[in-house]
């Protein structure tokens, strides 16, 4: 049980830190972040606003996931959020591939990574053992 809990906390810590890094970079330096993948954002204020908004949302979600690694009351929520976040990013990229065509090999690798992390979180979510608190809420 202790080993399972440590693995789950490590998973949340790692997935949370990835999200904090990416979300923070998109929020603070979106053009520079996307340039590393060969994407040119330019100086369009409207596009930068859209990019920063998405980065801020990702950062906020990642902070909740990260908090789940430290606060057991948030573990279930954090694991569910991490699952949805990574799977939705990967699935959305697959939709884009069907509609828009194949992106660069870097973005295809990112898609595989996101789906892999999301599936790992989904397995952890499906196989975790919950225990009931006195207040009736389940925790991981």
C-alpha positions as CSV (number, residue, x, y, z in Angstrom):
1,X,0.0,0.0,0.0
2,X,2.8,2.4,0.9
3,X,4.6,1.6,-2.4
4,X,1.4,2.2,-4.4
5,X,0.9,5.5,-2.6
6,X,4.4,6.6,-3.3
7,X,4.2,5.7,-7.0
8,X,0.9,7.6,-7.3
9,X,2.4,10.7,-5.6
10,X,5.5,10.4,-7.8
11,X,3.2,10.2,-10.9
12,X,1.3,13.3,-9.8
13,X,4.5,15.2,-8.9
14,X,6.1,14.4,-12.3
15,X,3.0,15.1,-14.4
16,X,2.3,18.3,-12.4
17,X,5.9,19.6,-12.9
18,X,5.7,18.9,-16.6
19,X,2.5,20.9,-16.7
20,X,3.9,23.7,-14.6
21,X,6.9,24.0,-16.9
22,X,5.0,24.0,-20.1
23,X,2.1,26.1,-18.9
24,X,4.5,28.6,-17.3
25,X,6.5,28.8,-20.5
26,X,3.4,29.3,-22.7
27,X,2.1,32.0,-20.3
28,X,5.3,33.9,-19.9
29,X,7.2,33.4,-23.2
30,X,4.8,31.9,-25.7
31,X,6.7,32.8,-28.9
32,X,10.0,31.5,-27.6
33,X,8.4,28.3,-26.3
34,X,6.7,27.5,-29.5
35,X,9.8,28.5,-31.6
36,X,11.6,25.5,-30.0
37,X,9.1,23.3,-32.0
38,X,9.5,25.3,-35.2
39,X,6.2,27.2,-34.7
40,X,6.3,30.9,-35.5
41,X,3.9,32.9,-33.4
42,X,5.1,36.4,-34.3
43,X,3.9,39.5,-32.6
44,X,0.1,39.3,-33.2
45,X,-1.4,40.5,-29.9
46,X,-4.6,38.5,-30.4
47,X,-2.7,35.3,-31.0
48,X,-0.4,35.9,-28.1
49,X,-3.4,36.6,-25.8
50,X,-4.9,33.3,-26.9
51,X,-1.6,31.4,-26.3
52,X,-1.1,33.0,-22.9
53,X,-4.7,32.2,-21.8
54,X,-4.2,28.6,-22.6
55,X,-0.8,28.6,-20.9
56,X,-2.4,30.1,-17.8
57,X,-5.1,27.5,-17.7
58,X,-2.6,24.7,-18.2
59,X,-0.5,26.2,-15.4
60,X,-3.5,26.3,-13.0
61,X,-4.4,22.7,-13.7
62,X,-0.8,21.6,-13.3
63,X,-0.7,23.3,-9.9
64,X,-3.7,21.3,-8.8
65,X,-2.1,18.1,-10.0
66,X,1.1,19.0,-8.2
67,X,-0.8,19.8,-5.0
68,X,-2.3,16.3,-5.2
69,X,1.1,14.8,-4.8
70,X,1.3,16.5,-1.3
71,X,-2.2,16.7,0.0
72,X,-4.1,13.4,0.1
73,X,-7.5,15.1,0.0
74,X,-6.6,16.3,-3.5
75,X,-5.1,13.1,-4.8
76,X,-8.2,11.8,-6.5
77,X,-9.0,15.1,-8.1
78,X,-5.5,15.6,-9.2
79,X,-5.3,12.2,-10.8
80,X,-8.6,12.7,-12.6
81,X,-7.4,16.1,-13.8
82,X,-4.1,14.8,-15.0
83,X,-5.8,12.0,-16.8
84,X,-8.2,14.3,-18.6
85,X,-5.6,16.9,-19.3
86,X,-3.0,14.7,-21.0
87,X,-5.5,12.5,-22.8
88,X,-7.4,15.5,-24.1
89,X,-4.2,17.1,-25.4
90,X,-3.2,13.9,-27.1
91,X,-6.7,13.2,-28.5
92,X,-7.0,16.8,-29.8
93,X,-3.7,16.5,-31.6
94,X,-5.1,13.3,-33.2
95,X,-8.2,15.2,-34.4
96,X,-5.9,17.9,-35.8
97,X,-3.9,15.2,-37.7
98,X,-7.1,14.0,-39.3
99,X,-8.4,17.5,-40.2
100,X,-5.2,19.4,-40.8
101,X,-2.7,16.7,-41.8
102,X,0.5,15.5,-40.1
103,X,2.5,17.9,-38.1
104,X,6.3,17.8,-37.6
105,X,7.9,14.7,-36.1
106,X,8.5,16.6,-32.9
107,X,4.7,17.3,-32.5
108,X,3.9,13.7,-33.4
109,X,6.3,12.6,-30.6
110,X,4.6,15.0,-28.2
111,X,1.3,13.4,-29.1
112,X,2.6,9.9,-28.3
113,X,4.0,11.2,-25.0
114,X,0.8,12.9,-24.0
115,X,-1.3,9.9,-24.8
116,X,1.1,7.6,-23.0
117,X,1.1,9.8,-19.9
118,X,-2.7,10.1,-20.0
119,X,-3.1,6.4,-20.3
120,X,-0.7,5.8,-17.4
121,X,-2.7,8.2,-15.3
122,X,-6.0,6.5,-16.5
123,X,-4.6,3.1,-15.4
124,X,-3.5,4.5,-12.0
125,X,-7.0,6.0,-11.7
126,X,-8.8,2.8,-12.6
127,X,-6.6,0.6,-10.3
128,X,-6.2,2.8,-7.3
129,X,-7.7,1.6,-4.0
130,X,-10.0,4.1,-2.4
131,X,-10.7,4.4,1.3
132,X,-13.6,6.1,2.9
133,X,-13.0,9.0,5.2
134,X,-15.3,9.6,8.1
135,X,-17.0,12.4,6.1
136,X,-17.8,9.9,3.4
137,X,-15.5,11.2,0.8
138,X,-13.1,8.8,-1.0
139,X,-9.4,9.4,-1.1
140,X,-6.6,7.6,-2.9
